[in-house]
Structure formats: C-alpha cells, structure tokens
Amino acid sequence: MNTVTSKDGTPIAFERHGEGTPLILVDGASSYRAFNPLGPQLGDLLGASHTVYAYDRRGRGDSGDTSPYSVDREIEDLGALIAEAGGTAHVLGFSSGAVLALDAAAAGLPIIRLTLYEPPFVVDDSRPAVPGDYLERLDALLAEGRRGEALELFFSTAAGFPAEFVAGMKADPIWAALEAIAPTTAYDGRIMADTMTGRPLPRDRWSSASVPTLVLYGGASESWLVNAARAVSGLLPQAGLRALPDQTHNVTAEALAPALAAFLAGGERA
C-alpha cells in the first residue's frame, strides 16, 4: 500500500498492479480496495501494458476523511493520484464512481481515455425514482449515529435492492465493515445529485468532458441501468456504447479486460 496527499492534506491510500500506462479505478458507493478484487485482477490481465491503480476513496479503508466534504475534494483526490501516476492517466469508474470520474473529466483533469461502467442514473420510469428528501433523511440518520439505518436507506432507496436482499446483507459479517464507511453513502448521494429522479439527464453538467469515453453496461443488467448507459453516452461528444454479454452490475475482470484493452489502445469506442 502507498499513500498520496490530496490538496486539502487528506492521505489517499492506493496500490499498484502491473507495468505500463496508468489506469486508475474509481469505486462506487460502499466499495473500496478491501471489498473490490478488480484492482489486482485487472492488474494480472492488463499488467503487461498498464499499471492499474486501485485506491480507497476518502472516508474508506486506509484513506483519510477531512471535513467538510465536497465533490470537488474527491476530484482533487483523483487529481493527486493522476499526478502520482505521472501526470496523465486512463480512468475507469464503476457505478457512482463513474459519475465522479465523469465530473473529474468535465473539470479538466488530464484523463487520456475514460471508461464508465453502469453509472446509476434513473432517467425514466423503469425503476422508482429516488425521493427528493433522500439525502436529507440520510444526513439526519448519520448525524444521529444510526449508521445501520442509513445503510438500509441507501441500499433500499438509492441502490434499489429488494427488502429481503437488504435483510440478508444485515445478517452477513460484512455489514459491520459497511457500517464503518456508512457516512460515505452521503458523499455518493451528493455526486449523484439530481440524476436519479426519473427525468432526463442535465445536458450541461458534462458538456466540457471532451475526452474519448467508452460507456459499458452488462448484457444481463436491469433495464434502468441499460437505459442510464444509453442516456449518458448520447450526451457526451466523444462517447461509444458497448454491452458486455452476460454481465450484471457486479462485472468480472475477465469480461472487462478485453473491452478495456481495445479501447485504451486507441481502438473503436463502441
């Protein structure tokens, strides 16, 4: 494990796998290096041509968490990693981490090529929209130290998991580790902002994101995630869209690696 210091002094923990052009992975909500094996797995599969960077977003794992939170600070964290990697990098974002990566590209970070895997926008009525008071309720639970209830709200409302699935998660030993990073669910809520309302995506939020982009989705994923991928790819000036057969929101490294290798080498976007 290594650390890099972000602009506000927050230490950001990361690890490297492989040798070559940097590829930085940006996790989604409730995920970090200890939970996500894709860093070392993609390092094994792509390590001959890329150095894969997996990092703990602020408030998770071995990284720090300086208050107050803002999305801009998370963009600065990614910028510090890109500087550490040599000044430019490819970036791959998962779920809400894909939205953070897209915000970073729009902010002008030196990203060579950007890959987005299933940003969880809700752009139509293919699933219930997130209520307008979701973030307010989440903040209130976290302020009162009710982390378990905050997680239940996140998984049932934002992630859209069935009640029985959430009940099963609570019975798993991993729930205690999730409670430790529960405050970061509010961070991802702020990243998603008003993009889970069931309305079309804002046309101006990423208008400056001119980096070549590949939007990926799983061929076996729920329709709302497929619709989200199609919607954002249609907004971006240099975006391609591709399905990964038989994959869901929990994509495998084996399915990702060939598509990534072709795109990052400068091949067709779609």
Contacts in CASP RR format, 6 or more apart in sequence:
PFRMAT RR
TARGET T0000
AUTHOR 0000-0000-0000
METHOD contacts of the structure
MODEL  1
MNTVTSKDGTPIAFERHGEGTPLILVDGASSYRAFNPLGPQLGDLLGASH
TVYAYDRRGRGDSGDTSPYSVDREIEDLGALIAEAGGTAHVLGFSSGAVL
ALDAAAAGLPIIRLTLYEPPFVVDDSRPAVPGDYLERLDALLAEGRRGEA
LELFFSTAAGFPAEFVAGMKADPIWAALEAIAPTTAYDGRIMADTMTGRP
LPRDRWSSASVPTLVLYGGASESWLVNAARAVSGLLPQAGLRALPDQTHN
VTAEALAPALAAFLAGGERA
1 13 0 8 1.000
1 14 0 8 1.000
1 15 0 8 1.000
1 62 0 8 1.000
2 13 0 8 1.000
2 14 0 8 1.000
2 15 0 8 1.000
2 16 0 8 1.000
3 11 0 8 1.000
3 12 0 8 1.000
3 13 0 8 1.000
3 14 0 8 1.000
3 62 0 8 1.000
3 63 0 8 1.000
4 11 0 8 1.000
4 12 0 8 1.000
4 14 0 8 1.000
4 80 0 8 1.000
4 81 0 8 1.000
4 83 0 8 1.000
4 84 0 8 1.000
5 11 0 8 1.000
5 12 0 8 1.000
5 80 0 8 1.000
6 12 0 8 1.000
6 58 0 8 1.000
6 73 0 8 1.000
6 76 0 8 1.000
6 77 0 8 1.000
6 80 0 8 1.000
7 73 0 8 1.000
7 76 0 8 1.000
7 80 0 8 1.000
8 66 0 8 1.000
8 73 0 8 1.000
8 76 0 8 1.000
9 66 0 8 1.000
10 58 0 8 1.000
10 63 0 8 1.000
10 64 0 8 1.000
10 65 0 8 1.000
10 66 0 8 1.000
10 73 0 8 1.000
10 77 0 8 1.000
11 63 0 8 1.000
11 64 0 8 1.000
12 55 0 8 1.000
12 56 0 8 1.000
12 57 0 8 1.000
12 58 0 8 1.000
12 63 0 8 1.000
12 64 0 8 1.000
12 77 0 8 1.000
12 80 0 8 1.000
12 81 0 8 1.000
13 33 0 8 1.000
13 55 0 8 1.000
13 56 0 8 1.000
13 61 0 8 1.000
13 62 0 8 1.000
13 63 0 8 1.000
14 53 0 8 1.000
14 54 0 8 1.000
14 55 0 8 1.000
14 56 0 8 1.000
14 81 0 8 1.000
14 84 0 8 1.000
15 33 0 8 1.000
15 39 0 8 1.000
15 40 0 8 1.000
15 53 0 8 1.000
15 54 0 8 1.000
15 55 0 8 1.000
16 51 0 8 1.000
16 52 0 8 1.000
16 53 0 8 1.000
17 39 0 8 1.000
17 40 0 8 1.000
17 42 0 8 1.000
17 43 0 8 1.000
17 44 0 8 1.000
17 47 0 8 1.000
17 51 0 8 1.000
17 52 0 8 1.000
17 54 0 8 1.000
18 43 0 8 1.000
18 46 0 8 1.000
18 47 0 8 1.000
18 48 0 8 1.000
18 50 0 8 1.000
18 51 0 8 1.000
18 52 0 8 1.000
19 47 0 8 1.000
19 48 0 8 1.000
19 51 0 8 1.000
20 47 0 8 1.000
20 49 0 8 1.000
20 50 0 8 1.000
20 51 0 8 1.000
21 49 0 8 1.000
21 50 0 8 1.000
21 51 0 8 1.000
21 89 0 8 1.000
21 90 0 8 1.000
21 112 0 8 1.000
21 264 0 8 1.000
22 50 0 8 1.000
22 51 0 8 1.000
22 53 0 8 1.000
22 82 0 8 1.000
22 85 0 8 1.000
22 86 0 8 1.000
22 88 0 8 1.000
22 89 0 8 1.000
22 90 0 8 1.000
23 42 0 8 1.000
23 46 0 8 1.000
23 50 0 8 1.000
23 51 0 8 1.000
23 52 0 8 1.000
23 53 0 8 1.000
23 89 0 8 1.000
23 90 0 8 1.000
23 91 0 8 1.000
23 92 0 8 1.000
23 260 0 8 1.000
23 264 0 8 1.000
24 53 0 8 1.000
24 55 0 8 1.000
24 78 0 8 1.000
24 81 0 8 1.000
24 82 0 8 1.000
24 85 0 8 1.000
24 89 0 8 1.000
24 90 0 8 1.000
24 91 0 8 1.000
24 92 0 8 1.000
25 36 0 8 1.000
25 38 0 8 1.000
25 39 0 8 1.000
25 42 0 8 1.000
25 52 0 8 1.000
25 53 0 8 1.000
25 54 0 8 1.000
25 55 0 8 1.000
25 92 0 8 1.000
25 93 0 8 1.000
25 94 0 8 1.000
26 55 0 8 1.000
26 57 0 8 1.000
26 78 0 8 1.000
26 91 0 8 1.000
26 92 0 8 1.000
26 93 0 8 1.000
26 94 0 8 1.000
26 97 0 8 1.000
26 98 0 8 1.000
26 100 0 8 1.000
26 101 0 8 1.000
27 33 0 8 1.000
27 36 0 8 1.000
27 57 0 8 1.000
27 60 0 8 1.000
27 93 0 8 1.000
27 94 0 8 1.000
27 95 0 8 1.000
27 97 0 8 1.000
28 57 0 8 1.000
28 93 0 8 1.000
28 94 0 8 1.000
28 95 0 8 1.000
28 96 0 8 1.000
28 97 0 8 1.000
28 98 0 8 1.000
28 100 0 8 1.000
28 188 0 8 1.000
29 95 0 8 1.000
29 96 0 8 1.000
29 97 0 8 1.000
29 154 0 8 1.000
29 158 0 8 1.000
29 159 0 8 1.000
29 184 0 8 1.000
29 185 0 8 1.000
29 188 0 8 1.000
29 189 0 8 1.000
30 151 0 8 1.000
30 154 0 8 1.000
30 178 0 8 1.000
30 181 0 8 1.000
30 184 0 8 1.000
30 185 0 8 1.000
31 94 0 8 1.000
31 95 0 8 1.000
32 56 0 8 1.000
32 57 0 8 1.000
32 60 0 8 1.000
32 61 0 8 1.000
32 181 0 8 1.000
33 39 0 8 1.000
33 54 0 8 1.000
33 55 0 8 1.000
33 56 0 8 1.000
33 61 0 8 1.000
33 62 0 8 1.000
34 61 0 8 1.000
34 177 0 8 1.000
35 174 0 8 1.000
35 177 0 8 1.000
36 54 0 8 1.000
37 253 0 8 1.000
38 54 0 8 1.000
38 94 0 8 1.000
38 253 0 8 1.000
38 256 0 8 1.000
39 52 0 8 1.000
39 54 0 8 1.000
39 253 0 8 1.000
40 52 0 8 1.000
40 54 0 8 1.000
41 253 0 8 1.000
41 254 0 8 1.000
42 52 0 8 1.000
42 253 0 8 1.000
42 256 0 8 1.000
42 257 0 8 1.000
42 260 0 8 1.000
43 50 0 8 1.000
43 52 0 8 1.000
44 253 0 8 1.000
45 253 0 8 1.000
45 254 0 8 1.000
45 257 0 8 1.000
46 52 0 8 1.000
46 257 0 8 1.000
46 260 0 8 1.000
46 261 0 8 1.000
49 261 0 8 1.000
49 264 0 8 1.000
49 265 0 8 1.000
50 90 0 8 1.000
50 264 0 8 1.000
51 85 0 8 1.000
53 81 0 8 1.000
53 85 0 8 1.000
53 89 0 8 1.000
55 63 0 8 1.000
55 77 0 8 1.000
55 81 0 8 1.000
56 62 0 8 1.000
56 63 0 8 1.000
57 63 0 8 1.000
57 74 0 8 1.000
57 77 0 8 1.000
57 100 0 8 1.000
57 184 0 8 1.000
57 187 0 8 1.000
58 64 0 8 1.000
58 65 0 8 1.000
58 66 0 8 1.000
58 69 0 8 1.000
58 73 0 8 1.000
58 74 0 8 1.000
58 77 0 8 1.000
58 184 0 8 1.000
58 187 0 8 1.000
59 65 0 8 1.000
59 181 0 8 1.000
59 183 0 8 1.000
59 184 0 8 1.000
59 187 0 8 1.000
60 181 0 8 1.000
60 184 0 8 1.000
61 181 0 8 1.000
63 77 0 8 1.000
65 183 0 8 1.000
66 73 0 8 1.000
69 186 0 8 1.000
69 187 0 8 1.000
69 190 0 8 1.000
70 190 0 8 1.000
71 100 0 8 1.000
71 103 0 8 1.000
71 187 0 8 1.000
71 190 0 8 1.000
71 191 0 8 1.000
72 107 0 8 1.000
74 100 0 8 1.000
74 187 0 8 1.000
74 191 0 8 1.000
75 100 0 8 1.000
75 103 0 8 1.000
75 104 0 8 1.000
75 107 0 8 1.000
75 109 0 8 1.000
78 91 0 8 1.000
78 100 0 8 1.000
78 101 0 8 1.000
78 104 0 8 1.000
78 109 0 8 1.000
79 104 0 8 1.000
79 109 0 8 1.000
81 89 0 8 1.000
82 88 0 8 1.000
82 89 0 8 1.000
82 91 0 8 1.000
82 109 0 8 1.000
82 110 0 8 1.000
82 111 0 8 1.000
87 110 0 8 1.000
88 110 0 8 1.000
88 111 0 8 1.000
88 112 0 8 1.000
89 110 0 8 1.000
89 111 0 8 1.000
89 112 0 8 1.000
90 111 0 8 1.000
90 112 0 8 1.000
90 113 0 8 1.000
90 114 0 8 1.000
90 115 0 8 1.000
90 264 0 8 1.000
91 101 0 8 1.000
91 104 0 8 1.000
91 105 0 8 1.000
91 111 0 8 1.000
91 113 0 8 1.000
91 114 0 8 1.000
91 115 0 8 1.000
92 101 0 8 1.000
92 114 0 8 1.000
92 115 0 8 1.000
92 116 0 8 1.000
92 117 0 8 1.000
92 256 0 8 1.000
92 260 0 8 1.000
93 100 0 8 1.000
93 101 0 8 1.000
93 115 0 8 1.000
93 116 0 8 1.000
93 117 0 8 1.000
94 117 0 8 1.000
94 118 0 8 1.000
94 251 0 8 1.000
95 117 0 8 1.000
95 118 0 8 1.000
95 119 0 8 1.000
95 120 0 8 1.000
95 249 0 8 1.000
96 119 0 8 1.000
96 120 0 8 1.000
96 188 0 8 1.000
96 189 0 8 1.000
96 191 0 8 1.000
96 192 0 8 1.000
97 119 0 8 1.000
97 188 0 8 1.000
97 191 0 8 1.000
98 116 0 8 1.000
98 117 0 8 1.000
98 118 0 8 1.000
98 119 0 8 1.000
99 119 0 8 1.000
99 120 0 8 1.000
99 121 0 8 1.000
99 191 0 8 1.000
99 192 0 8 1.000
99 195 0 8 1.000
100 191 0 8 1.000
101 111 0 8 1.000
101 114 0 8 1.000
101 116 0 8 1.000
102 114 0 8 1.000
102 116 0 8 1.000
102 119 0 8 1.000
102 206 0 8 1.000
102 209 0 8 1.000
102 213 0 8 1.000
102 232 0 8 1.000
103 191 0 8 1.000
103 205 0 8 1.000
103 206 0 8 1.000
104 111 0 8 1.000
105 111 0 8 1.000
105 114 0 8 1.000
105 206 0 8 1.000
105 209 0 8 1.000
105 211 0 8 1.000
105 213 0 8 1.000
106 205 0 8 1.000
106 206 0 8 1.000
106 207 0 8 1.000
106 208 0 8 1.000
106 209 0 8 1.000
108 208 0 8 1.000
111 211 0 8 1.000
112 211 0 8 1.000
112 264 0 8 1.000
113 211 0 8 1.000
113 212 0 8 1.000
113 213 0 8 1.000
113 214 0 8 1.000
113 263 0 8 1.000
113 264 0 8 1.000
113 266 0 8 1.000
114 209 0 8 1.000
114 211 0 8 1.000
114 212 0 8 1.000
114 213 0 8 1.000
114 214 0 8 1.000
115 213 0 8 1.000
115 214 0 8 1.000
115 215 0 8 1.000
115 216 0 8 1.000
115 260 0 8 1.000
115 263 0 8 1.000
115 264 0 8 1.000
116 213 0 8 1.000
116 214 0 8 1.000
116 215 0 8 1.000
116 216 0 8 1.000
116 229 0 8 1.000
116 232 0 8 1.000
117 216 0 8 1.000
117 217 0 8 1.000
117 251 0 8 1.000
117 256 0 8 1.000
118 216 0 8 1.000
118 217 0 8 1.000
118 218 0 8 1.000
118 221 0 8 1.000
118 225 0 8 1.000
118 228 0 8 1.000
118 229 0 8 1.000
118 249 0 8 1.000
118 251 0 8 1.000
119 215 0 8 1.000
119 228 0 8 1.000
119 229 0 8 1.000
119 232 0 8 1.000
120 158 0 8 1.000
120 159 0 8 1.000
120 192 0 8 1.000
120 196 0 8 1.000
120 225 0 8 1.000
120 228 0 8 1.000
121 192 0 8 1.000
121 195 0 8 1.000
121 196 0 8 1.000
121 201 0 8 1.000
121 228 0 8 1.000
121 231 0 8 1.000
121 232 0 8 1.000
122 128 0 8 1.000
122 129 0 8 1.000
122 130 0 8 1.000
122 195 0 8 1.000
122 196 0 8 1.000
122 197 0 8 1.000
122 198 0 8 1.000
122 224 0 8 1.000
122 228 0 8 1.000
123 195 0 8 1.000
123 198 0 8 1.000
123 199 0 8 1.000
123 200 0 8 1.000
123 201 0 8 1.000
123 224 0 8 1.000
123 227 0 8 1.000
123 228 0 8 1.000
123 231 0 8 1.000
124 198 0 8 1.000
124 224 0 8 1.000
124 227 0 8 1.000
125 198 0 8 1.000
126 222 0 8 1.000
126 223 0 8 1.000
126 224 0 8 1.000
126 227 0 8 1.000
127 160 0 8 1.000
127 222 0 8 1.000
127 223 0 8 1.000
127 224 0 8 1.000
128 160 0 8 1.000
129 196 0 8 1.000
129 197 0 8 1.000
129 198 0 8 1.000
130 157 0 8 1.000
130 158 0 8 1.000
130 192 0 8 1.000
130 196 0 8 1.000
130 197 0 8 1.000
131 157 0 8 1.000
132 197 0 8 1.000
134 153 0 8 1.000
134 157 0 8 1.000
134 158 0 8 1.000
134 189 0 8 1.000
135 186 0 8 1.000
135 189 0 8 1.000
135 190 0 8 1.000
137 153 0 8 1.000
138 150 0 8 1.000
138 153 0 8 1.000
138 154 0 8 1.000
138 185 0 8 1.000
138 186 0 8 1.000
138 189 0 8 1.000
139 186 0 8 1.000
141 147 0 8 1.000
141 148 0 8 1.000
141 149 0 8 1.000
141 150 0 8 1.000
141 153 0 8 1.000
142 150 0 8 1.000
142 182 0 8 1.000
142 183 0 8 1.000
142 186 0 8 1.000
147 179 0 8 1.000
147 182 0 8 1.000
147 183 0 8 1.000
148 170 0 8 1.000
148 175 0 8 1.000
148 179 0 8 1.000
148 182 0 8 1.000
150 182 0 8 1.000
150 183 0 8 1.000
150 185 0 8 1.000
150 186 0 8 1.000
151 175 0 8 1.000
151 178 0 8 1.000
151 179 0 8 1.000
151 182 0 8 1.000
151 185 0 8 1.000
152 166 0 8 1.000
152 170 0 8 1.000
154 182 0 8 1.000
154 185 0 8 1.000
155 161 0 8 1.000
155 165 0 8 1.000
155 166 0 8 1.000
155 169 0 8 1.000
156 163 0 8 1.000
156 166 0 8 1.000
158 185 0 8 1.000
158 188 0 8 1.000
158 189 0 8 1.000
158 192 0 8 1.000
158 196 0 8 1.000
161 169 0 8 1.000
169 175 0 8 1.000
169 178 0 8 1.000
194 202 0 8 1.000
195 201 0 8 1.000
195 202 0 8 1.000
200 231 0 8 1.000
201 231 0 8 1.000
201 232 0 8 1.000
201 235 0 8 1.000
203 235 0 8 1.000
206 232 0 8 1.000
206 235 0 8 1.000
206 236 0 8 1.000
209 236 0 8 1.000
209 237 0 8 1.000
210 237 0 8 1.000
210 238 0 8 1.000
211 238 0 8 1.000
212 238 0 8 1.000
212 266 0 8 1.000
212 269 0 8 1.000
213 233 0 8 1.000
213 236 0 8 1.000
213 238 0 8 1.000
213 239 0 8 1.000
213 240 0 8 1.000
213 269 0 8 1.000
214 239 0 8 1.000
214 240 0 8 1.000
214 241 0 8 1.000
214 242 0 8 1.000
214 259 0 8 1.000
214 263 0 8 1.000
214 269 0 8 1.000
214 270 0 8 1.000
215 229 0 8 1.000
215 232 0 8 1.000
215 233 0 8 1.000
215 236 0 8 1.000
215 239 0 8 1.000
215 240 0 8 1.000
215 241 0 8 1.000
215 242 0 8 1.000
216 229 0 8 1.000
216 242 0 8 1.000
216 243 0 8 1.000
216 244 0 8 1.000
216 251 0 8 1.000
216 256 0 8 1.000
216 259 0 8 1.000
217 225 0 8 1.000
217 226 0 8 1.000
217 228 0 8 1.000
217 229 0 8 1.000
217 241 0 8 1.000
217 242 0 8 1.000
217 243 0 8 1.000
217 244 0 8 1.000
217 247 0 8 1.000
218 225 0 8 1.000
218 226 0 8 1.000
218 243 0 8 1.000
218 244 0 8 1.000
218 245 0 8 1.000
218 246 0 8 1.000
218 247 0 8 1.000
218 248 0 8 1.000
218 249 0 8 1.000
218 251 0 8 1.000
219 226 0 8 1.000
219 243 0 8 1.000
219 244 0 8 1.000
219 245 0 8 1.000
219 246 0 8 1.000
219 247 0 8 1.000
219 248 0 8 1.000
220 245 0 8 1.000
220 246 0 8 1.000
220 247 0 8 1.000
220 248 0 8 1.000
221 247 0 8 1.000
221 248 0 8 1.000
221 249 0 8 1.000
222 249 0 8 1.000
225 249 0 8 1.000
226 243 0 8 1.000
229 241 0 8 1.000
230 241 0 8 1.000
232 239 0 8 1.000
233 239 0 8 1.000
233 240 0 8 1.000
233 241 0 8 1.000
234 241 0 8 1.000
238 269 0 8 1.000
239 269 0 8 1.000
240 269 0 8 1.000
240 270 0 8 1.000
241 270 0 8 1.000
242 259 0 8 1.000
242 270 0 8 1.000
244 251 0 8 1.000
244 255 0 8 1.000
244 256 0 8 1.000
244 259 0 8 1.000
245 255 0 8 1.000
246 255 0 8 1.000
247 255 0 8 1.000
262 268 0 8 1.000
263 269 0 8 1.000
END
